[in-house]
């Protein structure tokens, strides 16, 4: 489920961007990303398809219980915060139910031949369904509020443009007020040219009003992103809003921030309980589930890119190729307007060129997120190993503190602007493709 939008971007800059973003799962705080010299290699870790995240013991990362807490007390959410409190209350039952399924997973048979009998396969499906439900709850944020308001404003502008087009069509056959009959003047469906002109002016004012609102909303959107560690400028905001993968990047940032905050609250509750073993195991189990959430959202991003978006873009390119061949055939047979057909050929070539750039961009995104997911697998294995032995630990809160450090590593994400969109034709084609891709979701 996780993108930023650009057609052609400097590879080093892109690597710096996505490595910085995926650091939210790797827990590597000291790694610095430089926009001009960035080269990070992911360790060759095998990604497990088991949703419980079984990884070889040699891949486990040791937890240093003496590590200092990277979070100030001011950064710790409190249940009194209405929005966080509501989200916390809503997600806890989901985490608790998922924890129960995780607990029983290893004891289930790989596959049962008896109907209505649980096995690892059915349990994994149930876990994934709950993880998706958790992602929906954890996606609740001021960031997503402003993103929706921006979409609403853009939709209002589109509706206003459509209304203007409709009014102009009506105006062609409309009469001036002085030429209307008395019946026409009281008929609400028979507008005069003057009345239509007033409606057109009203829609144009609506467009200007919505454009001003858009500017304010985008500024607030950027501010909210910055507040959760995603540093953006005006161009970068456009990148996030106009790409099919931009939604997923924003969603990942929001989910990771909320996971970090929920973990902080669970840590506090664990400390308040006096670290009673049953309570500690319960809360740490919820933390484990949230690590699963991080793993799933990354995998979903890669899967959507490779199994949905790229195949659709290839279809666009293939269809454009067919259109070009057909147009050339018609020209050779002298069966149509050669000027119009030549224009059609150029338009389809633009579609092909844009699709190639879009595919390349998404492939690089998917490859880098996949590489970082391998690192997340190590964190998941560590969390599972700790959970299985948590009854032997006398300091569960410190383990959660280490987990919070991992979540807090999502800092100062640099979103590249769409500088290659100076070509308006490519920009319009890119936006058209994005709309098509989003309609498939």
C-alpha positions in Angstrom: 0.0 0.0 0.0 2.8 2.5 0.2 5.1 6.7 -3.4 6.2 10.0 -4.5 5.7 11.0 -8.1 8.3 11.8 -10.6 9.0 10.6 -14.0 12.8 10.8 -14.1 14.8 11.3 -11.0 18.5 11.3 -10.1 19.2 7.8 -8.8 21.3 8.9 -5.9 18.6 11.3 -4.8 15.9 8.6 -5.0 18.1 6.1 -3.1 18.6 8.7 -0.3 14.8 9.3 -0.2 13.7 5.8 0.0 16.4 4.6 2.3 15.6 7.5 4.7 11.9 6.5 4.5 12.5 2.8 5.0 14.8 3.5 8.0 11.6 3.6 10.0 11.8 -0.2 9.9 15.5 -0.8 10.0 16.2 0.8 13.3 19.6 2.2 12.0 19.7 5.6 13.7 23.2 6.6 12.9 23.0 6.1 9.1 23.1 9.5 7.3 21.7 10.0 3.9 23.3 12.6 1.7 21.5 13.8 -1.4 24.6 13.9 -3.5 26.6 10.9 -2.2 24.3 8.1 -1.0 25.0 4.4 -1.4 23.4 2.0 1.0 23.4 -1.8 0.4 20.9 -4.0 2.0 22.2 -7.2 3.6 21.3 -10.4 1.8 18.5 -11.6 4.1 15.9 -14.1 2.8 12.3 -12.7 3.0 9.9 -15.2 4.6 6.4 -15.6 3.2 5.2 -16.8 6.7 3.2 -13.9 8.2 4.6 -14.9 11.6 8.0 -13.8 10.3 10.2 -16.9 11.0 13.9 -16.0 10.2 17.0 -18.0 10.9 18.5 -17.4 14.4 21.8 -16.1 12.9 19.8 -13.1 11.4 18.5 -12.0 14.8 19.5 -8.5 16.0 20.4 -8.4 19.7 18.5 -5.9 21.8 20.6 -3.7 24.0 18.6 -3.1 27.1 20.9 -0.3 28.2 20.3 1.9 25.1 19.1 5.4 25.9 15.6 6.4 25.1 15.7 8.6 21.9 12.3 10.1 22.7 11.7 13.0 25.0 8.8 12.9 27.3 7.1 15.6 25.3 7.0 13.3 22.3 5.1 10.6 24.2 1.3 10.7 23.4 -1.2 10.6 26.2 -4.6 9.1 26.2 -6.1 12.5 27.0 -5.4 13.5 23.4 -8.9 12.9 22.0 -7.8 11.9 18.5 -5.0 9.6 19.7 -7.2 8.3 22.5 -9.9 7.3 20.1 -7.5 5.7 17.7 -5.8 3.9 20.6 -9.1 2.5 21.9 -10.0 1.4 18.4 -6.8 -0.4 17.5 -6.1 -2.1 20.8 -8.9 -4.8 20.4 -7.6 -5.5 16.8 -4.0 -5.9 18.1 -5.2 -8.1 21.0 -7.2 -10.4 18.7 -4.3 -10.6 16.3 -2.0 -11.4 19.2 -4.2 -14.4 20.1 -3.9 -15.7 16.5 -0.1 -15.2 16.6 0.1 -17.1 19.9 -1.6 -20.2 18.4 0.1 -20.2 15.0 3.0 -22.4 15.8 0.8 -25.1 17.3 -1.5 -25.4 14.3 -1.0 -28.0 11.6 0.4 -26.8 8.3 -2.8 -27.8 6.5 -5.9 -29.6 7.8 -8.0 -31.9 5.7 -11.0 -31.5 7.9 -13.5 -28.8 7.0 -13.9 -25.8 9.4 -10.6 -26.8 11.2 -8.0 -24.2 11.8 -4.5 -24.6 10.2 -1.6 -22.4 9.6 -3.0 -21.4 6.2 -6.4 -20.3 7.5 -4.7 -18.7 10.6 -2.4 -16.7 8.3 -5.3 -15.4 6.3 -7.1 -14.3 9.5 -4.0 -12.6 10.7 -3.6 -10.7 7.5 -7.2 -9.6 7.5 -6.7 -8.2 11.0 -3.4 -6.5 10.0 -5.3 -4.8 7.2 -7.9 -3.6 9.7 -5.2 -2.3 11.9 -3.6 -0.4 9.0 -6.9 1.3 8.3 -7.2 2.5 12.0 -3.5 3.5 12.1 -3.9 5.6 8.9 -6.1 8.1 10.9 -4.2 11.4 11.0 -4.5 15.1 10.3 -2.2 14.3 7.3 -4.9 12.1 5.7 -7.6 14.7 6.6 -5.8 17.4 4.7 -5.1 15.0 1.8 -8.8 14.3 1.5 -9.7 18.0 1.7 -7.2 18.6 -1.1 -8.9 16.0 -3.2 -12.3 17.5 -2.4 -11.1 20.9 -3.6 -9.7 19.4 -6.8 -13.0 17.7 -7.4 -14.9 20.9 -6.8 -12.7 22.6 -9.4 -13.3 19.8 -11.9 -17.1 20.0 -11.3 -17.0 23.8 -11.8 -15.1 23.4 -15.1 -17.6 20.8 -16.3 -20.5 23.1 -15.3 -18.9 26.0 -17.3 -18.6 23.7 -20.3 -22.2 22.7 -20.0 -23.4 26.3 -19.6 -21.4 27.4 -22.7 -23.1 24.7 -24.7 -26.5 25.8 -23.4 -25.6 29.4 -24.3 -25.4 28.7 -28.0 -29.1 28.1 -28.3 -30.3 30.4 -25.4 -32.0 33.7 -26.1 -31.3 37.1 -24.7 -33.7 38.0 -21.9 -35.3 40.6 -24.1 -36.2 38.0 -26.6 -37.7 35.5 -24.2 -41.4 34.9 -23.9 -43.2 35.4 -20.6 -43.4 31.6 -20.2 -39.7 31.1 -20.9 -38.8 33.8 -18.3 -40.5 31.8 -15.5 -39.3 28.4 -16.8 -36.2 27.4 -14.6 -35.0 25.2 -17.5 -34.9 28.1 -20.0 -32.1 30.3 -19.0 -31.3 33.5 -20.9 -27.9 34.3 -22.1 -27.5 36.8 -19.3 -28.5 34.2 -16.7 -26.1 31.7 -18.2 -23.3 34.3 -18.1 -24.0 34.9 -14.5 -23.8 31.2 -13.8 -20.5 30.9 -15.7 -19.1 33.9 -13.7 -20.3 32.1 -10.5 -18.5 28.9 -11.4 -15.3 30.8 -12.3 -15.3 32.5 -8.9 -15.8 29.1 -7.4 -12.7 27.8 -9.2 -10.6 30.8 -8.0 -11.9 30.3 -4.4 -11.1 26.6 -4.5 -7.6 27.3 -5.9 -6.9 29.7 -3.0 -8.2 27.0 -0.6 -5.9 24.5 -2.3 -2.9 26.6 -1.6 -3.8 26.8 2.1 -4.5 23.1 2.4 -1.3 22.1 0.7 0.6 24.3 3.1 -1.1 22.6 6.1 -0.6 19.2 4.5 3.2 19.9 4.3 3.2 21.2 7.9 1.5 18.0 9.2 3.9 15.8 7.2 6.8 17.7 8.7 5.4 17.2 12.2 5.7 13.4 11.7 9.2 13.6 10.2 8.5 13.9 6.5 10.1 17.1 5.3 8.6 18.4 2.1 8.6 21.6 0.1 5.9 22.9 -2.4 7.2 20.8 -5.3 7.5 17.7 -3.1 3.8 18.1 -2.0 2.8 18.0 -5.7 4.9 14.8 -6.0 3.0 13.1 -3.2 -0.4 14.2 -4.4 -0.1 13.4 -8.1 1.5 9.9 -8.1 -0.3 6.6 -7.6 2.5 5.6 -5.2 2.4 8.9 -3.4 -0.7 7.8 -1.5 1.2 4.8 -0.2 4.2 6.8 0.9 2.0 9.1 2.9 0.1 6.2 4.4 3.3 4.5 5.4 4.5 7.6 7.1 1.3 8.1 9.0 1.0 4.4 10.0 4.6 4.3 11.2 4.2 7.4 13.3 1.0 6.1 14.9 2.7 2.7 15.6 5.5 4.6 17.3 3.0 6.5 19.4 1.0 3.4 20.3 4.2 1.6 21.3 5.0 4.6 23.6 1.7 4.2 25.3 2.0 0.5 25.7 5.5 1.1 27.2 4.0 3.5 29.7 1.2 1.0 30.6 3.7 -1.7 31.0 5.7 0.4 33.5 2.5 1.4 35.3 1.6 -2.3 35.7 4.8 -2.9 37.6 5.8 -5.2 34.7 3.6 -8.0 35.8 4.4 -10.9 33.5 0.9 -11.5 32.2 0.5 -7.8 31.5 4.0 -7.5 30.0 3.4 -10.4 27.6 0.1 -9.0 26.5 1.5 -5.5 25.7 4.6 -6.8 24.2 2.5 -9.1 22.0 0.6 -6.1 20.7 4.0 -4.5 19.9 4.9 -7.6 17.9 1.7 -7.3 16.0 2.6 -3.7 15.1 5.9 -4.9 13.7 3.8 -7.3 11.6 1.8 -4.3 10.4 5.0 -2.5 9.2 6.1 -5.7 7.4 2.7 -6.1 5.7 2.4 -2.5 4.5 5.8 -2.7 2.9 5.0 -5.9 1.2 1.7 -4.5 0.0 3.5 -1.6 -1.5 5.8 -3.8 -3.5 3.0 -6.2 -4.5 0.7 -3.3 -5.7 3.5 -1.8 -7.8 4.5 -5.1 -9.5 1.2 -6.8 -9.8 -1.2 -3.9 -10.4 0.4 -0.6 -11.4 3.2 -1.8 -13.7 1.0 -4.3 -15.6 -1.6 -1.6 -16.2 1.1 0.8 -17.5 2.3 -1.9 -19.8 -1.3 -2.3 -21.1 -1.4 1.5 -21.8 1.9 1.2 -23.8 0.6 -1.9 -25.7 -2.6 -0.2 -26.6 -0.7 2.9 -27.7 1.5 0.7 -29.9 -1.7 -0.8 -31.5 -3.1 2.6 -32.1 0.1 3.7 -33.8 0.1 0.7 -36.1 -3.5 1.2 -37.0 -3.0 4.9 -37.8 0.0 4.2 -40.0 -2.0 1.5 -41.8 -4.8 4.0 -42.5 -2.3 6.6 -43.8 -0.7 4.0 -46.1 -4.2 3.1 -47.5 -5.0 6.8 -47.8 -8.2 6.1 -45.9 -8.2 9.1 -43.5 -6.9 12.6 -42.7 -3.1 12.2 -42.7 -2.6 15.3 -40.5 -5.0 14.1 -37.8 -3.7 10.6 -37.9 -0.1 11.9 -37.6 -1.2 13.8 -34.5 -2.7 10.6 -33.1 0.6 8.8 -33.7 2.5 11.5 -31.7 -0.1 11.4 -28.9 0.3 7.6 -28.6 4.1 8.0 -28.7 3.8 10.4 -25.7 1.7 7.8 -23.9 4.4 5.2 -24.5 7.2 7.5 -23.4 5.4 8.5 -20.2 4.6 4.8 -19.4 8.2 3.9 -19.7 9.3 6.6 -17.3 6.5 5.8 -14.9 7.3 2.1 -14.9 11.0 2.8 -14.3 10.2 5.0 -11.4 7.9 2.5 -9.8 10.3 -0.4 -10.3 13.1 1.5 -8.5 10.7 2.4 -5.7 9.6 -1.2 -5.3 13.2 -2.6 -5.3 14.3 -0.2 -2.6 11.3 -0.8 -0.4 11.7 -4.5 -0.8 15.4 -4.3 0.2 14.4 -2.4 3.3 11.7 -4.9 4.0 14.4 -7.5 4.3 15.8 -5.4 7.2 12.4 -5.2 8.7 12.3 -9.0 8.7 15.2 -9.0 11.1 13.3 -6.7 13.4 10.3 -8.9 13.2 12.4 -12.0 14.0 13.9 -10.2 17.0 10.4 -9.2 18.2 9.1 -12.7 17.8 12.1 -14.3 19.6 11.7 -11.8 22.5 8.0 -12.4 22.7 8.5 -16.1 23.0 10.9 -15.6 25.9 9.3 -12.4 27.4 8.4 -14.3 30.6 12.1 -14.6 31.3 12.6 -10.8 31.1 12.4 -8.5 34.0 12.5 -5.3 31.9 9.9 -5.5 29.1 9.5 -1.8 29.1 13.1 -1.3 28.0 12.5 -3.8 25.1 9.6 -1.6 24.0 11.8 1.4 24.3 14.2 -0.2 21.8 11.2 -0.8 19.5 10.3 2.8 19.8 13.8 3.7 18.7 13.2 1.7 15.5 9.9 3.4 14.8 11.3 6.9 15.6 14.0 6.5 12.9 11.6 7.8 10.3 13.1 11.4 10.2 13.5 14.2 7.7 12.3 12.3 4.6 13.3 14.4 1.6 10.6 14.1 -1.2 12.0 15.0 -4.6 10.1 17.5 -6.7 8.7 16.8 -10.2 11.2 18.8 -12.0 10.9 16.7 -15.2 7.3 17.9 -15.4 8.3 21.2 -17.0 7.0 19.4 -20.2 3.3 20.1 -19.8 2.3 17.4 -22.3 4.1 14.7 -20.2 2.7 16.1 -17.0 -0.9 15.9 -18.3 -0.3 12.4 -19.6 1.2 11.4 -16.3 -1.8 12.8 -14.4 -4.2 11.0 -16.8 -2.4 7.7 -16.1 -2.4 8.2 -12.4 -6.2 8.7 -12.5 -6.5 5.5 -14.5 -4.3 3.6 -12.0 -6.2 4.9 -9.0 -9.5 3.9 -10.5 -8.3 0.3 -10.5 -7.7 0.2 -6.7 
